[in-house]
Amino acid sequence: MASSDRVRAYALIEALCGTPDQAADRAVEVIHAHAAALAWLRAVTGTRPAPPAVAAQLRLAAAQLRRCDDERDPYLVLIRVAADAWSSRSDAS
């Protein structure tokens, strides 16, 4: 994501919720990572939108990552979840 897009995202959050705090910063980071995982999946598999089972796994993992006490890298975690969910889906078919 371009830095100008990040600045606009933070400005929108600040306008809606007030000055961002650690939770807001983490939420934005996870949203970016979630979008990156979906883009990665589309680039690798050629599917759009993501299959429902894969999208559900990504949503669940993203919700867990939004906690401030979760120090895992959202990008790494969500790419791994997307790959694992796609593989499980492919194995089941």
N, C-alpha and C positions, 0 to 999 in steps of 0.2 A: 504494500500500500504506500502510495506517495505521501510524503510528509504533509503536503497541503491537505490531502484527504483526512489524514489523522487529526490535523489541527481543526478542520471543520467538524469532525466527529466529536472531538472534545468540546468544541464550542456549543454544539447542539446539546450535548449532555449537560453542560453547565447552564445553558439557557433553560432547560427543562427541569433540572434538579438542583441547581445551585452549584457551588464550588465542588469539583470532583474530589472524592476521597479514595482511599485504597480500594474499596469495593467497586467503585465506578471505573477506576483504572483497570482493575482485573476484568470486569465485565467487557470493556471495550477490547482488551487484549484477546479474550476468549471469542468474542464475536468475529474479530479479524481472523483468528485461527480457524474458526468454524467455516467461514467463507473460503479460506485458503484450502481447507480439506475438501470442500465440495468442488472447488475449481480443479484441484489435483485429481480427484476421482473422475471428473468429466474429461480431463486431458488424457488420463491413462486408459479409461474404459470406453470413452466416446458416448457415455450415457448421460442424458439430461432429461428430466430431473433424476436425482439419485433414486434408486429403488427404495420403496417405503421401509423395508427392514434396515437398510444401510442408514437412511436418514434418521430413523428412530434411534439407532445406536449412537449416531453422532450427537443427537439432541440430548440423550441421557448423559453421555460423557461430558458435553459442554456444560450441562447443568451442574455436574459435580465439580468441574474445573472453576466455576465462578466463585467458589468459596475462597475467601482470602487466605485461609490456612493451607490451601492446596498449592504447593510450591512447584508442581510439575510444569514443564514447558507446554503450554496449550497447543502450539504448532506441532510438536513432536507427538504428543498424545493423540490429537485428533487425526493426524495423518495415519498413525498406526491403527486407530479404531476404524477408519475408513477402509484401509487395506484389509484388516482382519474381517470386517463385516462383509466386504465384497467377496473375499475368498470363501467365507462360510456360505454366502448366498450362492456362489458359483458351484461349490462342492455339493450343495443340496439339490441343484437342478440336474 
